[in-house]
Amino acid sequence: MAAGAARPFLIAALHRELDASLVAITPRPEGARQLHDQLAAWGASPLLFPEPDSLPYEGLASDPATVQQRLGALHRLASGGKALVVASSHAVARKTLDPQAFRAAVHIIRQGDRLDVEGTLARWVELGYEWAHMVELPGSFSRRGGIIDIFSPSGDLPARIELFGDEVASIRRFDPETQRSVGLVDSVTVVPAGEEPAVASLLDYLPPGSLLVLEQPAELEHELEEMDAEMVKVGSHHVQFIIIIGFYMKH
């Protein structure tokens, strides 16, 4: 028997002991945030995959922090690392970028690289980045002569790329509020800054051997029906399933 209070401990222990990514899905957004905080309290390093701030038909842009969290979680899963992701049924029901397109778009800029500046900036625009006078939000970039700033959703801080001619002379992380450097890094990973075209699900990003934890499947189904959204399909052959029903865990 696994009482509700023990679920975060069990999930954290599973992720710690098994060499696999784990995605936990809760019926409602508040439950996902609570589980995320509980997992962190147990020493795990969970990523929250939040639901967008608006409904699809509203045509409103999501908060940059929400977009950053969603794309950051997708990047961890797409890179094949051992990720621990928490999402609600609301978040999973919303479509996102195709994983193959996501992986193809990811690129790394390293110190010492030769950079086609104009081509790189044009590519970033295609990936959903927006030009800004000052880079403060995820999904933005700027250029001032031989200095290029970019805030990729893959990181917690933006990066400042200093060029010498077309060569990357240095890369620094900086505080978006003060614009002051916080340290040198060897590279910056650039991932898409948007989720269009939205054709896939979070579940399409699960690496082979991943674990999927569903809390209260009946409630999950109910929530999806209430949203008039597509049901979560869990028939993929490369995903293992651990179903949490009521106070019991079954494998």
C-alpha positions as semicolon CSV with decimal commas, in nm:
position;residue;x (nm);y (nm);z (nm)
1;M;0,000;0,000;0,000
2;A;0,132;0,343;-0,095
3;A;-0,039;0,624;0,094
4;G;-0,066;0,956;-0,083
5;A;0,209;1,113;0,128
6;A;0,446;0,832;0,025
7;R;0,396;0,877;-0,349
8;P;0,659;1,150;-0,395
9;F;0,913;0,940;-0,205
10;L;0,836;0,634;-0,419
11;I;0,859;0,829;-0,743
12;A;1,186;0,993;-0,637
13;A;1,327;0,655;-0,534
14;L;1,225;0,495;-0,865
15;H;1,391;0,767;-1,065
16;R;1,703;0,752;-0,851
17;E;1,742;0,374;-0,872
18;L;1,640;0,313;-1,233
19;D;1,847;0,430;-1,528
20;A;1,552;0,581;-1,713
21;S;1,356;0,900;-1,760
22;L;1,032;0,925;-1,565
23;V;0,725;1,135;-1,645
24;A;0,454;1,169;-1,377
25;I;0,111;1,294;-1,485
26;T;-0,148;1,427;-1,240
27;P;-0,514;1,505;-1,315
28;R;-0,496;1,877;-1,236
29;P;-0,235;2,156;-1,259
30;E;-0,229;2,227;-0,886
31;G;-0,151;1,860;-0,823
32;A;0,142;1,874;-1,066
33;R;0,290;2,175;-0,890
34;Q;0,246;2,015;-0,551
35;L;0,410;1,692;-0,666
36;H;0,696;1,889;-0,821
37;D;0,764;2,064;-0,491
38;Q;0,736;1,739;-0,295
39;L;0,983;1,562;-0,523
40;A;1,228;1,849;-0,480
41;A;1,189;1,814;-0,103
42;W;1,293;1,449;-0,136
43;G;1,617;1,553;-0,305
44;A;1,512;1,493;-0,664
45;S;1,560;1,747;-0,944
46;P;1,220;1,747;-1,114
47;L;1,125;1,958;-1,414
48;L;0,774;2,098;-1,433
49;F;0,604;2,078;-1,774
50;P;0,330;2,338;-1,719
51;E;0,011;2,392;-1,915
52;P;0,004;2,699;-2,143
53;D;-0,154;3,011;-1,995
54;S;-0,431;3,032;-2,254
55;L;-0,659;2,799;-2,447
56;P;-0,573;2,723;-2,812
57;Y;-0,866;2,918;-2,956
58;E;-0,781;3,231;-2,756
59;G;-0,474;3,302;-2,967
60;L;-0,282;3,451;-2,673
61;A;0,090;3,410;-2,615
62;S;0,200;3,222;-2,305
63;D;0,416;3,378;-2,038
64;P;0,788;3,344;-2,136
65;A;0,861;3,158;-1,811
66;T;0,593;2,899;-1,896
67;V;0,736;2,854;-2,246
68;Q;1,085;2,820;-2,097
69;Q;0,973;2,546;-1,859
70;R;0,792;2,352;-2,132
71;L;1,076;2,371;-2,382
72;G;1,336;2,300;-2,115
73;A;1,158;1,978;-2,019
74;L;1,124;1,877;-2,384
75;H;1,495;1,939;-2,437
76;R;1,591;1,715;-2,144
77;L;1,373;1,434;-2,276
78;A;1,479;1,483;-2,639
79;S;1,848;1,472;-2,546
80;G;1,804;1,123;-2,401
81;G;1,914;1,215;-2,050
82;K;1,771;1,074;-1,728
83;A;1,497;1,331;-1,680
84;L;1,227;1,355;-1,414
85;V;0,928;1,550;-1,548
86;V;0,597;1,633;-1,381
87;A;0,294;1,742;-1,584
88;S;-0,083;1,770;-1,549
89;S;-0,339;1,625;-1,789
90;H;-0,398;1,983;-1,906
91;A;-0,031;2,021;-2,000
92;V;-0,004;1,684;-2,173
93;A;-0,322;1,741;-2,373
94;R;-0,174;2,049;-2,540
95;K;0,019;1,970;-2,856
96;T;0,379;2,075;-2,906
97;L;0,657;2,065;-3,165
98;D;0,738;1,735;-3,335
99;P;1,032;1,572;-3,151
100;Q;1,227;1,505;-3,471
101;A;1,192;1,870;-3,572
102;F;1,292;1,972;-3,220
103;R;1,610;1,761;-3,225
104;A;1,701;1,882;-3,574
105;A;1,673;2,244;-3,459
106;V;1,894;2,210;-3,152
107;H;2,247;2,339;-3,209
108;I;2,546;2,420;-2,992
109;I;2,770;2,724;-3,025
110;R;3,115;2,668;-2,879
111;Q;3,408;2,891;-2,802
112;G;3,640;2,888;-3,104
113;D;3,362;2,820;-3,357
114;R;3,339;3,015;-3,679
115;L;2,996;3,175;-3,690
116;D;2,792;3,282;-3,990
117;V;2,632;3,567;-3,799
118;E;2,361;3,669;-4,043
119;G;2,267;3,308;-4,114
120;T;2,260;3,225;-3,743
121;L;2,036;3,519;-3,655
122;A;1,799;3,432;-3,941
123;R;1,784;3,074;-3,813
124;W;1,697;3,193;-3,464
125;V;1,406;3,394;-3,600
126;E;1,281;3,079;-3,777
127;L;1,303;2,897;-3,444
128;G;1,073;3,151;-3,279
129;Y;1,325;3,390;-3,124
130;E;1,246;3,762;-3,117
131;W;1,490;4,050;-3,147
132;A;1,509;4,278;-2,843
133;H;1,705;4,589;-2,747
134;M;1,801;4,413;-2,423
135;V;1,779;4,038;-2,365
136;E;1,578;3,982;-2,049
137;L;1,328;3,707;-2,138
138;P;1,363;3,352;-2,272
139;G;1,324;3,337;-2,649
140;S;1,492;3,670;-2,724
141;F;1,823;3,778;-2,878
142;S;2,012;4,097;-2,962
143;R;2,320;4,205;-3,149
144;R;2,548;4,498;-3,080
145;G;2,841;4,491;-3,317
146;G;3,053;4,189;-3,228
147;I;2,841;4,096;-2,925
148;I;2,536;3,867;-2,954
149;D;2,307;3,794;-2,659
150;I;2,063;3,504;-2,662
151;F;1,831;3,357;-2,399
152;S;1,766;2,996;-2,494
153;P;1,491;2,811;-2,301
154;S;1,748;2,534;-2,246
155;G;1,920;2,741;-1,976
156;D;1,831;2,940;-1,666
157;L;2,038;3,240;-1,778
158;P;2,104;3,408;-2,113
159;A;2,441;3,390;-2,286
160;R;2,661;3,666;-2,427
161;I;2,866;3,562;-2,729
162;E;3,166;3,784;-2,804
163;L;3,305;3,762;-3,156
164;F;3,649;3,838;-3,291
165;G;3,575;3,868;-3,660
166;D;3,363;3,559;-3,724
167;E;3,523;3,354;-3,444
168;V;3,352;3,298;-3,108
169;A;3,609;3,448;-2,871
170;S;3,415;3,393;-2,548
171;I;3,074;3,296;-2,409
172;R;2,948;3,428;-2,079
173;R;2,629;3,372;-1,883
174;F;2,478;3,693;-1,750
175;D;2,207;3,811;-1,515
176;P;1,913;3,936;-1,725
177;E;1,815;4,191;-1,458
178;T;2,154;4,354;-1,408
179;Q;2,305;4,253;-1,746
180;R;2,625;4,166;-1,557
181;S;2,834;3,863;-1,637
182;V;2,821;3,573;-1,392
183;G;3,086;3,351;-1,547
184;L;3,248;3,205;-1,856
185;V;3,115;2,889;-2,021
186;D;3,250;2,676;-2,305
187;S;2,927;2,659;-2,504
188;V;2,558;2,748;-2,525
189;T;2,285;2,511;-2,642
190;V;2,017;2,677;-2,852
191;V;1,676;2,508;-2,869
192;P;1,351;2,617;-3,037
193;A;1,184;2,915;-2,871
194;G;0,831;2,813;-2,968
195;E;0,610;2,506;-3,003
196;E;0,474;2,564;-3,354
197;P;0,371;2,378;-3,554
198;A;0,205;2,194;-3,266
199;V;0,160;1,836;-3,387
200;A;0,296;1,610;-3,111
201;S;0,254;1,526;-2,743
202;L;0,491;1,533;-2,449
203;L;0,463;1,153;-2,454
204;D;0,619;1,146;-2,802
205;Y;0,940;1,273;-2,639
206;L;0,980;0,979;-2,401
207;P;1,309;0,796;-2,465
208;P;1,306;0,414;-2,495
209;G;1,272;0,248;-2,154
210;S;1,104;0,551;-1,994
211;L;0,865;0,518;-1,703
212;L;0,521;0,678;-1,713
213;V;0,344;0,733;-1,382
214;L;-0,028;0,811;-1,398
215;E;-0,193;0,935;-1,082
216;Q;-0,563;0,849;-1,060
217;P;-0,622;0,741;-1,424
218;A;-1,000;0,780;-1,393
219;E;-0,956;1,139;-1,283
220;L;-0,711;1,195;-1,568
221;E;-0,971;1,075;-1,816
222;H;-1,236;1,290;-1,655
223;E;-1,022;1,601;-1,680
224;L;-0,944;1,536;-2,045
225;E;-1,308;1,484;-2,126
226;E;-1,400;1,807;-1,949
227;M;-1,145;1,997;-2,159
228;D;-1,287;1,834;-2,471
229;A;-0,929;1,739;-2,553
230;E;-0,770;1,438;-2,711
231;M;-0,729;1,142;-2,477
232;V;-0,376;1,058;-2,371
233;K;-0,269;0,749;-2,566
234;V;-0,034;0,517;-2,378
235;G;0,006;0,226;-2,614
236;S;0,362;0,296;-2,727
237;H;0,567;-0,023;-2,721
238;H;0,885;0,138;-2,584
239;V;0,730;0,283;-2,268
240;Q;0,701;0,096;-1,938
241;F;0,401;0,180;-1,723
242;I;0,357;0,223;-1,351
243;I;-0,004;0,305;-1,268
244;I;-0,090;0,466;-0,934
245;I;-0,455;0,394;-0,851
246;G;-0,602;0,528;-0,529
247;F;-0,358;0,433;-0,257
248;Y;-0,199;0,142;-0,443
249;M;0,090;0,117;-0,685
250;K;0,085;-0,160;-0,943
251;H;0,361;-0,245;-1,186
